[in-house]
Amino acid sequence: MASAYRSRAGAEQVQDWCRAALGRWVPHQAHLVDTSLGMTHLVSLGTGDPVCVYLPGTNFNAASSTRVLGALADMFRVYAADLPGQPGLSAASRPADEHADYAGWVTELVAWVARRVDPSPILLAGHSRGAAVALSTDPGTVQGLALFSPAGFTAVRPTLAMLRSTVPWLVRRNGVDARRLLTYMSGPGRTPAADLVEWMTLVARACRTTGAPDPLPDADLVRWKGRNVRVVVGEHDVFFPVAELREACRARLDLEPFVVPRAGHLLVDEEPELAASTVAGLV
């Protein structure tokens, strides 16, 4: 299976960055879980009932998601997992069959958390690729599902503006282009945080980045119709435009997504308190 990293040295640089970022963060616990996709790294923090399991998006992980995790931890006990095959502290190998393999993995992950927190109910939240993985979960295993800027409903259609932002980042691999990409992914007037610029620069240099996942089979999506689900998207999401996502949510979930004004694809970083209150609304 392909690795997330260009080299062993690149993997070590990413892992060092993550450990340093987590080391500077608020007190938390680290966990290693042996899964069908290899060793999975989680962090946990906060208190409360129910418990929230959070899955980051493409090229992100717990260490680069501390804003939203901090907001969630003000309301819940939170477990955040680094997706195997994405940059972070979990196994480097990419799934051979992304849909089936991640579906099995997230089932194992939720079961592991459930054993630790029983009888507390579990809420599942995911951003972008993490939202697509969350949609692969058996609806009967969680009390609610919060999807932010979700992949899994529609395909990403490259535009000229998207290529102008992503290709230089992939080719030149410097901080200027990392900032330009993050600005493109953000809502108007938003300024990317310095640590995210540093992180995305490292990702370009050390990692073999992946595109967005394909839409999930309809059978996976319609299982959630009538369930306790919230879908949230930024008004200016460049990967999953509001009109297309709204149509898909209506057709498959009979659900209207909540649109966050002036937010972009990185809405969990732009509006972490709103993300946390959305998860709280599932209770």
C-alpha positions in Angstrom: 0.0 0.0 0.0 1.2 3.5 -0.8 2.6 5.7 2.0 1.4 9.2 2.9 5.1 10.3 2.9 7.7 10.9 0.3 10.5 9.5 2.5 11.2 8.2 6.0 12.8 11.5 6.8 9.6 13.3 5.8 7.5 11.0 8.0 9.8 11.8 10.9 9.5 15.6 10.3 5.7 15.4 10.2 5.6 13.3 13.4 8.0 15.6 15.2 5.9 18.6 14.2 2.7 16.9 15.5 4.3 15.8 18.8 5.7 19.3 19.4 2.4 21.0 18.6 0.6 18.6 21.0 3.2 19.1 23.6 2.6 22.9 23.6 -1.2 22.3 23.8 -3.5 22.0 26.8 -3.3 18.8 28.9 -4.6 15.8 27.1 -4.2 12.0 26.9 -2.7 10.2 24.0 -3.9 6.7 22.9 -2.7 4.1 20.4 -5.3 1.7 19.0 -4.4 -1.3 16.9 -6.9 -1.4 14.0 -7.3 -3.1 10.6 -5.5 -0.1 9.1 -2.6 -0.2 11.5 -1.9 1.7 14.6 -4.2 4.7 15.1 -3.3 7.6 17.3 -5.9 9.5 19.2 -5.9 12.3 21.7 -8.6 12.8 24.3 -9.5 15.7 26.5 -12.4 17.5 28.2 -15.2 16.1 30.3 -18.9 15.6 29.9 -21.6 13.3 28.7 -22.1 12.4 25.9 -18.7 11.8 24.3 -17.6 13.3 20.9 -15.4 11.4 18.4 -13.8 13.8 15.9 -12.3 12.9 12.5 -10.2 15.5 10.7 -10.1 16.2 7.0 -7.5 15.6 4.3 -4.0 16.6 5.3 -5.2 17.5 8.8 -5.0 15.6 12.2 -5.4 16.3 15.9 -2.3 18.4 16.2 -3.5 20.7 13.4 -7.1 20.8 14.7 -6.5 22.1 18.2 -8.9 25.1 17.8 -12.0 23.1 17.1 -10.9 20.4 19.6 -10.5 23.0 22.3 -14.0 24.3 21.6 -15.5 20.8 21.6 -13.6 19.9 24.9 -15.4 22.9 26.6 -18.6 20.8 26.2 -17.6 17.2 25.8 -15.1 14.5 26.5 -13.5 14.5 23.0 -11.5 11.7 21.2 -9.8 12.9 18.0 -8.2 10.4 15.7 -5.5 10.9 13.0 -6.8 9.1 9.9 -4.4 6.3 8.8 -2.9 7.2 5.5 -3.0 10.9 6.2 -0.2 13.0 7.6 0.0 12.6 11.4 0.8 10.1 14.1 -1.3 7.1 12.8 -0.1 4.4 10.4 1.3 5.8 7.1 -0.1 3.3 4.7 -3.1 4.4 2.6 -6.2 2.1 2.4 -6.3 -0.1 -0.6 -10.0 0.3 -0.9 -10.7 3.7 0.7 -14.4 3.3 1.2 -14.6 -0.2 2.5 -11.4 0.0 4.6 -12.3 3.3 6.3 -15.8 2.0 7.0 -14.3 -1.0 8.8 -11.8 1.2 10.6 -14.3 3.8 11.9 -16.5 0.9 13.1 -13.5 -0.4 15.1 -12.7 3.1 16.4 -16.2 3.8 17.6 -16.4 0.4 19.3 -13.0 1.1 21.1 -14.3 4.5 22.4 -17.6 2.9 23.4 -15.9 0.4 25.6 -14.0 3.1 27.3 -16.9 5.5 28.0 -19.8 3.1 28.4 -22.6 3.9 29.2 -22.1 7.4 27.8 -23.6 7.9 24.3 -21.3 8.8 21.4 -21.6 11.7 19.0 -19.5 11.5 15.8 -18.2 14.6 14.0 -16.0 14.9 10.9 -14.6 17.6 8.7 -14.2 17.1 4.9 -12.7 13.7 4.3 -13.3 12.9 8.0 -17.0 13.6 7.4 -17.1 11.1 4.5 -15.5 8.5 6.8 -18.0 9.3 9.5 -20.9 8.7 7.1 -19.5 5.2 6.6 -20.3 4.4 10.3 -23.3 2.2 11.2 -25.9 4.7 12.3 -27.0 2.4 15.1 -23.6 2.8 16.9 -23.8 6.6 17.6 -26.4 9.0 18.9 -25.8 11.7 16.4 -23.6 12.8 13.4 -22.2 16.3 12.7 -20.7 16.9 9.2 -18.6 19.9 8.5 -17.7 20.9 4.9 -18.4 17.2 4.1 -16.9 15.1 1.4 -18.9 12.0 0.5 -21.9 13.7 -1.0 -20.5 15.3 -4.2 -17.3 15.1 -6.3 -14.9 18.0 -6.3 -14.9 19.7 -9.7 -11.5 21.5 -10.3 -11.7 25.1 -11.4 -9.1 27.4 -12.7 -8.9 29.2 -9.4 -8.5 25.9 -7.6 -5.6 24.9 -9.8 -4.0 28.2 -9.4 -4.0 27.8 -5.7 -3.1 24.1 -5.4 -0.6 23.5 -8.1 2.0 26.0 -7.0 1.7 24.7 -3.4 2.4 21.2 -4.7 5.3 22.3 -6.9 7.1 25.0 -5.1 6.4 23.7 -1.5 7.0 27.0 0.3 5.3 29.1 2.9 4.0 31.7 0.5 2.1 29.2 -1.6 0.9 27.4 1.5 -0.6 30.6 2.8 -2.1 31.3 -0.6 -3.8 27.9 -0.6 -5.1 28.3 2.9 -6.4 31.8 2.0 -8.2 30.2 -1.0 -9.8 27.6 1.3 -10.9 30.2 3.8 -13.8 32.6 3.8 -13.3 36.2 2.6 -11.3 38.4 4.9 -10.1 35.4 6.9 -6.3 35.2 7.7 -4.8 31.7 8.0 -3.1 31.1 11.3 0.7 31.0 11.2 0.8 27.4 12.6 -1.4 26.2 9.8 0.8 27.9 7.2 3.8 26.1 8.7 1.9 22.8 8.8 0.8 23.0 5.1 4.3 23.9 4.0 5.6 20.8 5.7 2.8 18.7 4.2 3.8 19.9 0.7 7.4 19.0 1.3 7.1 15.8 3.2 3.9 14.1 2.0 2.2 12.7 -1.0 -1.1 14.5 -0.7 -4.4 13.0 -1.8 -7.4 14.6 -3.6 -10.9 14.5 -2.2 -12.6 11.2 -1.9 -15.2 10.1 -4.3 -18.9 10.4 -3.3 -20.1 7.5 -1.1 -22.6 5.0 -2.5 -26.2 6.1 -2.1 -26.8 3.1 0.1 -24.4 4.5 2.7 -25.9 7.9 2.6 -29.6 7.0 2.8 -29.1 4.9 5.9 -28.8 8.3 7.7 -32.2 9.6 6.5 -34.4 10.5 9.4 -31.5 10.1 11.8 -30.0 12.7 14.2 -27.7 14.5 11.6 -26.5 18.0 11.1 -24.7 19.2 8.0 -22.8 22.5 8.0 -21.0 24.2 5.1 -19.3 27.5 4.6 -21.0 30.0 2.3 -17.8 30.2 0.3 -16.7 26.6 0.4 -14.5 26.2 -2.7 -14.6 22.4 -2.8 -18.2 21.6 -1.9 -20.3 24.6 -3.1 -23.5 25.2 -1.2 -25.9 24.7 -4.1 -24.5 21.2 -5.0 -24.2 20.1 -1.4 -27.8 21.3 -0.6 -29.2 19.4 -3.6 -27.3 16.2 -2.5 -28.4 16.5 1.2 -32.0 17.1 0.2 -32.1 14.1 -2.2 -30.3 11.6 0.0 -31.0 12.7 3.6 -34.1 14.8 3.2 -32.1 17.4 5.1 -31.2 21.1 4.7 -27.6 22.0 5.4 -26.8 25.0 7.6 -24.8 27.6 5.7 -22.3 29.6 7.7 -22.0 33.2 6.3 -18.6 34.3 5.2 -17.0 31.0 6.1 -15.0 28.8 3.7 -13.9 25.2 3.6 -11.9 25.6 6.8 -15.0 26.6 8.8 -14.0 24.4 11.8 -11.0 26.6 12.2 -12.8 29.8 11.3 -15.8 29.1 13.6 -14.8 26.5 16.2 -17.4 27.6 18.7 -20.1 27.3 16.1 -18.8 23.8 15.3 -19.0 22.8 19.0 -22.5 24.2 19.4 -23.6 22.3 16.3 -22.4 19.0 17.9 -24.1 20.1 21.2 -27.3 20.5 19.2 -27.4 16.8 18.6 -28.0 16.1 22.2 
